[in-house]
Amino acid sequence: MNKVKIITDTACDLTMEFLTAQGIGVVPMTINFPERSYRDGFDLSRDEFYRLLGASHKLPTTAQPTPGDFLQEIQKALAAGEETVVITISSGMSGTYESALLAREQVDRKEKIGVFDSRTASLGQGLMVLKAQEMAAAGLGKNEIMRELTKIRSRLCSVFTLDTLEYLQKGGRISRVQAVMGDVLNIKPILEVDKEGRIVPREKARGRRRAIKRLLEIMAAEGRELYNQLVTVGHSRCEEEAVAFAEELKKLYNVKEVRIGEISSTVGTHTGPGCLVVFFQGDRA
């Protein structure tokens, strides 16, 4: 048994089957459609989420886990004699990190609990969960894992493109006129997550193929030792493109390992289908 229990939330976009098999504790984000609320990954599958998203005229909202959700997982670990490292979605995107901190305040043995703000989401957060679980399995302690995660976070880059501006418009991030004009002109935004863990625009590309090519070019310019790292690729309903993108990474940059996963409800609510995102370690501006 590991002496450190890794806990995360469903924004990490690793599958529930994998998380369960690895013994990683997981708490759900909540997705609120007009007719009903769902616990991401627990009673809402990715297939059902994207079906509901396409049928809904109103964008669903997302809600962070409660401190009680985290407390339940933390108490299980403490009862088993384990330390815990809780890895959350970026505090720049959600209040989940604060919920985990509040949960820690409710236990006596606070020194056994580390709460880590990933300052990213999706499979960037998932990459950190994978690394933390690997370190825990190797016998590293809570403080060692937290230190290593801090190093990874300082180097973690992410860039992504969207196939449509519709969901940015529905979420109030851009105007309807901007969304319509962008789609008419076949403009594809390229965005990134900044050092504070917030999604920010980076540039624009004309057409999907050019946008995906730019992701590869950005990796070439900013990635470091791609041949010696795990790179994660997330997608929302565009698996074929994600697989082809992963093959290009291996061919062009001899990437050591690529893990592909589908974006779940928490992030998919804001991107819609057709999002392609890559997380890698390199130089951050």
C-alpha positions in Angstrom: 0.0 0.0 0.0 1.2 3.5 -0.9 1.9 5.7 2.1 0.4 8.7 0.2 -3.1 8.7 -1.2 -3.6 10.9 -4.3 -7.0 12.6 -4.6 -8.3 14.8 -7.5 -11.4 16.1 -9.1 -13.1 15.0 -12.3 -11.8 18.0 -14.2 -8.5 16.0 -14.6 -10.2 14.1 -17.5 -8.7 10.8 -16.6 -11.4 8.1 -16.9 -13.2 6.9 -13.8 -12.2 3.4 -14.7 -8.5 4.3 -14.6 -8.8 6.4 -11.4 -10.6 3.6 -9.6 -8.1 0.9 -10.8 -5.2 3.1 -9.6 -6.8 3.7 -6.2 -6.9 7.4 -6.8 -9.6 9.3 -4.8 -11.9 11.4 -7.0 -14.6 13.9 -6.2 -17.1 15.1 -8.9 -17.7 18.5 -10.4 -21.4 19.2 -10.9 -22.9 20.0 -14.3 -26.2 21.9 -14.2 -28.4 21.6 -17.2 -31.8 23.5 -17.1 -33.7 20.3 -16.4 -31.3 18.5 -14.1 -27.9 18.5 -12.3 -25.4 15.7 -12.8 -22.2 14.6 -11.1 -19.5 14.6 -13.8 -18.3 11.0 -14.3 -20.5 9.6 -11.6 -24.0 9.8 -13.2 -23.1 11.6 -16.4 -21.0 9.9 -19.1 -19.1 11.8 -21.8 -21.4 10.5 -24.5 -24.5 11.6 -22.6 -22.9 15.0 -21.8 -22.2 15.8 -25.4 -25.6 14.7 -26.5 -27.2 17.0 -23.9 -24.9 19.8 -24.8 -25.8 19.6 -28.4 -29.5 19.6 -27.7 -29.5 22.4 -25.1 -30.2 26.0 -26.2 -28.7 27.3 -22.9 -25.1 26.5 -21.9 -25.0 24.4 -18.7 -23.2 25.7 -15.7 -20.5 24.0 -13.6 -20.2 23.8 -9.9 -17.1 23.0 -7.8 -17.1 20.0 -5.3 -18.0 20.9 -1.8 -15.6 20.8 1.1 -17.5 17.8 2.3 -16.8 15.9 -0.9 -13.1 16.3 -0.3 -13.4 15.7 3.4 -14.9 12.3 2.8 -12.0 11.2 0.7 -9.4 12.7 3.0 -10.9 10.9 6.1 -10.7 7.6 4.3 -7.0 8.1 3.6 -6.3 9.2 7.2 -8.2 6.2 8.6 -6.0 4.0 6.5 -2.9 5.7 7.9 -2.0 7.5 4.7 -0.9 11.0 3.9 -2.8 12.7 1.1 -2.0 15.0 -1.8 -5.1 16.6 -3.3 -4.6 17.9 -6.8 -7.3 20.3 -8.1 -8.3 22.2 -11.2 -6.8 25.6 -11.5 -7.9 28.2 -8.9 -8.0 30.6 -11.9 -10.9 28.6 -13.3 -12.8 27.3 -10.3 -13.2 27.5 -6.6 -12.3 23.8 -6.2 -8.9 24.5 -4.7 -10.6 26.6 -2.0 -13.0 23.8 -1.2 -10.1 21.4 -0.7 -8.4 23.9 1.6 -11.6 24.2 3.6 -11.8 20.4 3.9 -8.2 20.3 5.2 -9.1 22.8 7.9 -11.8 20.4 9.3 -9.4 17.6 10.3 -7.0 17.4 13.2 -3.9 16.0 11.3 -3.6 18.8 8.8 0.2 18.2 8.4 -0.7 14.9 6.7 -2.6 16.7 3.9 -1.2 18.6 1.0 -3.5 20.6 -1.3 -2.0 21.4 -4.7 -3.4 24.0 -7.2 -2.5 22.5 -10.6 -3.1 25.9 -12.3 -4.4 24.0 -15.3 -7.2 21.6 -16.1 -8.1 18.6 -18.2 -5.2 16.3 -19.1 -2.7 18.9 -17.9 -4.1 18.3 -14.4 -4.3 14.7 -15.3 -0.6 14.6 -16.2 0.2 15.9 -12.7 -2.1 13.2 -11.2 -0.3 10.5 -13.2 3.1 11.8 -12.0 1.9 12.1 -8.4 0.6 8.5 -8.4 3.8 7.2 -9.9 5.8 8.9 -7.2 3.4 7.6 -4.5 3.8 4.1 -5.8 7.6 4.5 -5.7 7.3 5.3 -2.0 7.9 9.1 -2.0 6.3 11.1 0.8 3.8 14.0 0.6 6.4 16.7 0.8 8.6 15.2 -1.9 5.6 14.8 -4.2 4.4 18.4 -3.6 7.9 19.7 -4.4 8.1 17.7 -7.7 4.6 18.8 -8.7 5.7 22.4 -8.2 8.6 21.9 -10.6 6.3 20.3 -13.2 3.8 23.1 -12.9 6.4 25.8 -13.5 7.3 24.1 -16.8 3.9 22.9 -18.0 2.7 24.5 -21.2 -0.7 24.1 -22.8 -2.1 25.2 -26.1 -5.4 24.4 -27.7 -7.7 25.2 -30.6 -11.5 25.2 -30.9 -13.5 24.2 -34.0 -16.3 26.7 -33.3 -16.7 30.0 -31.4 -20.3 29.1 -30.5 -19.5 28.0 -26.9 -17.3 30.9 -26.1 -20.2 33.1 -27.2 -22.7 31.2 -25.2 -20.5 31.5 -22.1 -20.2 35.2 -22.6 -16.5 35.3 -23.4 -17.1 36.8 -26.8 -20.0 38.6 -28.5 -22.4 36.9 -30.9 -21.2 39.1 -33.7 -17.6 38.0 -33.0 -18.7 34.3 -33.0 -20.7 34.6 -36.2 -17.9 36.5 -38.1 -15.3 34.1 -36.8 -17.2 31.1 -38.1 -18.0 32.8 -41.4 -14.3 33.6 -41.9 -13.2 30.2 -40.7 -11.2 31.7 -37.9 -9.9 29.2 -35.3 -8.7 30.6 -32.0 -5.6 29.3 -30.4 -5.6 29.7 -26.6 -3.4 28.8 -23.7 -3.3 28.6 -20.0 -1.2 31.3 -18.4 1.0 31.1 -15.2 -1.9 32.1 -13.0 -4.0 29.2 -14.4 -6.4 31.3 -16.5 -7.4 30.6 -20.1 -6.2 33.4 -22.3 -6.2 34.0 -26.1 -2.9 33.6 -27.9 -3.4 34.0 -31.6 -5.8 33.1 -34.5 -5.4 30.8 -37.5 -7.4 30.6 -40.7 -8.8 27.1 -40.9 -8.6 24.0 -38.8 -5.6 22.4 -40.4 -3.5 25.6 -40.0 -4.6 25.8 -36.3 -3.5 22.3 -35.6 -0.2 22.9 -37.4 0.4 25.9 -35.2 0.0 23.7 -32.1 2.9 21.6 -33.5 5.0 24.6 -34.3 4.5 26.1 -30.8 5.6 22.8 -29.3 8.7 22.8 -31.4 9.5 26.3 -30.3 8.7 26.1 -26.6 9.0 22.4 -25.7 12.1 21.1 -24.0 13.3 17.5 -24.2 10.1 16.3 -25.7 11.7 12.9 -26.3 12.0 12.4 -22.6 8.6 13.3 -21.2 4.9 12.4 -21.1 2.8 14.6 -23.3 -1.0 14.5 -22.9 -3.5 15.3 -25.7 -7.1 16.0 -24.9 -10.0 16.2 -27.4 -13.8 16.7 -27.4 -15.4 14.5 -29.9 -12.5 14.6 -32.3 -10.6 11.4 -31.5 -9.3 10.8 -35.0 -7.6 14.2 -35.1 -6.2 13.6 -31.6 -4.7 10.2 -32.6 -3.3 11.7 -35.8 -1.8 14.6 -33.8 -0.2 12.2 -31.4 1.3 10.3 -34.2 2.8 13.5 -35.6 4.3 14.2 -32.2 6.0 10.9 -32.2 7.2 11.2 -35.7 8.4 14.8 -35.6 9.7 15.1 -32.1 10.2 11.5 -31.0 8.0 12.1 -28.0 8.6 9.4 -25.3 5.0 8.9 -24.4 1.7 10.4 -25.5 -1.5 9.8 -23.6 -4.8 10.7 -25.3 -8.1 11.3 -23.5 -11.5 12.9 -24.1 -12.4 16.2 -22.4 -15.2 15.7 -19.9 -18.1 17.8 -18.9 -16.3 20.4 -16.7 -14.0 21.7 -19.5 -16.2 20.6 -22.4 -19.0 22.9 -21.2 -16.9 25.9 -22.2 -15.1 24.5 -25.3 -17.9 22.4 -27.0 -17.0 19.6 -29.4 -14.0 20.0 -31.6 -11.4 21.1 -29.0 -7.9 19.8 -29.4 -5.4 20.5 -26.6 -1.9 19.5 -25.9 0.1 19.7 -22.6 3.8 19.5 -22.5 6.8 20.7 -20.5 9.0 23.5 -21.8 9.8 27.2 -21.4 6.9 29.4 -20.2 6.8 33.1 -21.1 
